[in-house]
Amino acid sequence: MSFWPGEKLRYAETHFKFKLPWSLLYKPWPEIIFDAPFQFVPGVEPYLWIVVRDADRFPTTIKNAEIVLKARVQDARSTQDAPQPDIVICKDMNIEVREQMKFIPIALGKIPAGAYEAHCKLTVERNGKSQTFERWNLPRLKPVPLRFKVLNETPPIAPGYAAGEMHCHTHYSADHVEYGATPEVLQLAAKAVGLDFVNCTDHAYDFAFTQEDYTKEADSPVPRFQKLREEIAALPVKDENGGDMPLMLAGEEVSAGNSKGENVHMTVLAPEGYLPGLGDCGRYWLENRPTRSIKQILNMTEAHCFAAHPFQQMGLLEKFVFRRGYWKPEDLQLKNKHSIRGLQFWNGIRDEGFKLGREFWINELSKGNYLLPIGGNDAHGDLNSMTAVDLPLISLKHTRAHTFGNVRTVVKLDERRETRDESDAKQEFPLTLADINAAFAADNCYITDGPALWWERNDNGITFHARSNKETGGGFRYIRIYGRRIQPNGKLAPEEEVMIGSQVATPDHADIPVATLGFAYVRAECETATRKFALTSAARIQ
């Protein structure tokens, strides 16, 4: 929590108590919210969770819950013969909660495909006192219903590709102002929304402090990092019907020093061991200098590393107290033996940080640096929405940004993984870390919050493919193909150009071959009728 004037805060916290100034947010109850994945793919029955935090300090009994599901019309032009009746689910529970964090699932049963609002009401009891609230018990925050979709179709994905969440946090990132779901909950949520893998990127500095007291430094961060790895390793590979469960990876988000001595964040894909980085952890008052440089961290691991939200806009507190900064071209360490592999400039929302990060990526392409575009959500246990501080100690606010699994990075798998024996029979094997590492070592991926958009090399050059469906917006508002020419002097043109194969108001299925003679690379972007977006990596012309 911050007292810095004008500072934008992002997380709710109701358990800070001071003599002066008095907090209007303090409440001697655990924080309790309803949460659910933002969508459910075919074959996954809808459910939600009651999330209880800090009941170890405030033991509470969950008495009963009432959930009313209301069908939500997404398009004003849609017509129905008759409105769908509300679905009412009542649960008598009587569950006593004393854990620091607990997720209580509630199955919703089979419900028709469509978009829903879940109006959730919960009655709880503590020390002989009872209270009933809607959606959450966070003070001074108007209740907002959960929103989710039950899909008719699986989200479109390129054949032979795997879709993943590249930036999210588990309960190992929990501290006074942040929380996360357990790996078990994230795996179930990943299955629900249609992901193939999840890179859990807990903060390096949170591993370095104890779970019992977030301000108390642990003897070593290694045991907590190892516990995350063990917890993930114990997760099931198959579901109860024999289907594959999403591959969960123990990654890390490391605070590292950029070329100006400022703290920036770097996500790591399943490192071999714990990587240190405590620079902006906020536990050392004004001592917030980076503990390791980007180069030092890169030289400590062989795992793929990515610049996390390289241009996410920040406030005064972050910039001048926590010494946070932005990524620079020299920070990519492209001449180093181990360099940054990609830029995660899409961080749950297409905002100013997305715009500036995309421009940074395109500028690197102009130098012949073929970094991968990466998308993620930076979700801190937020499966459906996120609460945030509006005015410190006074009021909270709510946003649907940074929702787990909404923005996906989709990578092309090595075709050879399908058959791993000497027979000619084609076989499918569970996804492995080796498969994901190989995919990120290659150059073919796309990032999306809906449609599929990818390229393939063939004898005639490059062909782009775009796929959408009714639930991702149907037809495309545009499919733009960009290319950068090689000039007569051998240098790359200063600007990209929009290629002739680009389309406007095209159907939900498009295959576009492009002539690449004279170009160094080509890439594509698309947007559906409902503004769902996708962007490919650059296809380097061989």
RAKAGI-V178313 format. One record per residue. N is the residue number from 1. SS is DSSP state (H for helix, E for strand, - for the rest). Layout:
n & ss
N & SS
N & SS
This chain:
n & ss
1 & -
2 & -
3 & -
4 & -
5 & -
6 & -
7 & -
8 & -
9 & -
10 & -
11 & -
12 & -
13 & -
14 & -
15 & -
16 & -
17 & -
18 & -
19 & -
20 & -
21 & -
22 & -
23 & -
24 & -
25 & -
26 & -
27 & -
28 & -
29 & -
30 & -
31 & E
32 & E
33 & E
34 & E
35 & E
36 & -
37 & -
38 & -
39 & E
40 & E
41 & -
42 & -
43 & -
44 & -
45 & -
46 & -
47 & E
48 & E
49 & E
50 & E
51 & E
52 & E
53 & E
54 & -
55 & -
56 & -
57 & -
58 & -
59 & -
60 & E
61 & E
62 & E
63 & E
64 & E
65 & E
66 & E
67 & E
68 & E
69 & E
70 & E
71 & E
72 & -
73 & -
74 & -
75 & -
76 & -
77 & -
78 & -
79 & -
80 & -
81 & -
82 & -
83 & -
84 & -
85 & -
86 & -
87 & E
88 & E
89 & E
90 & E
91 & E
92 & E
93 & E
94 & E
95 & E
96 & E
97 & E
98 & -
99 & -
100 & -
101 & E
102 & E
103 & E
104 & E
105 & E
106 & E
107 & E
108 & -
109 & -
110 & -
111 & -
112 & -
113 & -
114 & E
115 & E
116 & E
117 & E
118 & E
119 & E
120 & E
121 & E
122 & E
123 & E
124 & E
125 & E
126 & E
127 & -
128 & -
129 & E
130 & E
131 & E
132 & E
133 & E
134 & E
135 & -
136 & E
137 & -
138 & -
139 & -
140 & -
141 & -
142 & -
143 & -
144 & -
145 & -
146 & E
147 & E
148 & E
149 & E
150 & E
151 & -
152 & -
153 & -
154 & -
155 & -
156 & -
157 & -
158 & -
159 & -
160 & -
161 & E
162 & E
163 & E
164 & E
165 & E
166 & E
167 & E
168 & E
169 & -
170 & E
171 & H
172 & H
173 & H
174 & -
175 & -
176 & -
177 & -
178 & -
179 & -
180 & -
181 & E
182 & -
183 & H
184 & H
185 & H
186 & H
187 & H
188 & H
189 & H
190 & H
191 & H
192 & H
193 & H
194 & -
195 & -
196 & -
197 & E
198 & E
199 & E
200 & E
201 & -
202 & -
203 & E
204 & H
205 & H
206 & H
207 & H
208 & -
209 & E
210 & -
211 & -
212 & -
213 & -
214 & -
215 & -
216 & -
217 & E
218 & -
219 & -
220 & -
221 & -
222 & H
223 & H
224 & H
225 & H
226 & H
227 & H
228 & H
229 & H
230 & H
231 & H
232 & H
233 & H
234 & -
235 & -
236 & -
237 & -
238 & E
239 & -
240 & -
241 & -
242 & -
243 & -
244 & E
245 & -
246 & -
247 & E
248 & E
249 & E
250 & E
251 & -
252 & E
253 & E
254 & E
255 & E
256 & E
257 & E
258 & -
259 & -
260 & -
261 & -
262 & -
263 & E
264 & E
265 & E
266 & E
267 & E
268 & E
269 & -
270 & -
271 & -
272 & -
273 & -
274 & -
275 & -
276 & -
277 & -
278 & -
279 & -
280 & -
281 & -
282 & -
283 & -
284 & -
285 & -
286 & -
287 & -
288 & -
289 & -
290 & -
291 & -
292 & -
293 & E
294 & H
295 & H
296 & H
297 & H
298 & H
299 & -
300 & -
301 & -
302 & -
303 & -
304 & -
305 & E
306 & E
307 & E
308 & E
309 & -
310 & -
311 & -
312 & -
313 & -
314 & -
315 & -
316 & H
317 & H
318 & H
319 & H
320 & H
321 & H
322 & -
323 & -
324 & E
325 & -
326 & -
327 & -
328 & -
329 & H
330 & H
331 & H
332 & H
333 & -
334 & -
335 & -
336 & -
337 & -
338 & -
339 & -
340 & -
341 & -
342 & E
343 & E
344 & E
345 & E
346 & E
347 & E
348 & -
349 & -
350 & -
351 & -
352 & H
353 & H
354 & H
355 & H
356 & H
357 & H
358 & H
359 & H
360 & H
361 & H
362 & H
363 & H
364 & H
365 & H
366 & H
367 & -
368 & -
369 & -
370 & -
371 & -
372 & E
373 & E
374 & E
375 & E
376 & E
377 & -
378 & -
379 & E
380 & -
381 & -
382 & -
383 & -
384 & -
385 & -
386 & E
387 & E
388 & E
389 & E
390 & E
391 & E
392 & -
393 & -
394 & -
395 & E
396 & E
397 & E
398 & E
399 & E
400 & -
401 & -
402 & -
403 & -
404 & -
405 & -
406 & -
407 & -
408 & E
409 & E
410 & E
411 & E
412 & E
413 & -
414 & -
415 & H
416 & H
417 & H
418 & H
419 & -
420 & -
421 & -
422 & -
423 & -
424 & -
425 & -
426 & -
427 & -
428 & -
429 & -
430 & -
431 & -
432 & -
433 & H
434 & H
435 & H
436 & H
437 & H
438 & H
439 & H
440 & H
441 & H
442 & -
443 & -
444 & -
445 & E
446 & E
447 & E
448 & E
449 & -
450 & -
451 & -
452 & E
453 & E
454 & E
455 & E
456 & E
457 & E
458 & E
459 & -
460 & -
461 & E
462 & E
463 & E
464 & E
465 & E
466 & E
467 & E
468 & -
469 & -
470 & H
471 & H
472 & H
473 & -
474 & -
475 & -
476 & E
477 & E
478 & E
479 & E
480 & E
481 & E
482 & E
483 & E
484 & E
485 & E
486 & E
487 & -
488 & -
489 & -
490 & -
491 & -
492 & E
493 & -
494 & -
495 & -
496 & -
497 & E
498 & E
499 & -
500 & -
501 & -
502 & -
503 & E
504 & E
505 & E
506 & E
507 & -
508 & -
509 & E
510 & E
511 & E
512 & E
513 & E
514 & E
515 & -
516 & -
517 & -
518 & -
519 & E
520 & E
521 & E
522 & E
523 & E
524 & E
525 & E
526 & E
527 & E
528 & E
529 & -
530 & -
531 & -
532 & -
533 & E
534 & E
535 & E
536 & E
537 & -
538 & -
539 & E
540 & E
541 & -
542 & -
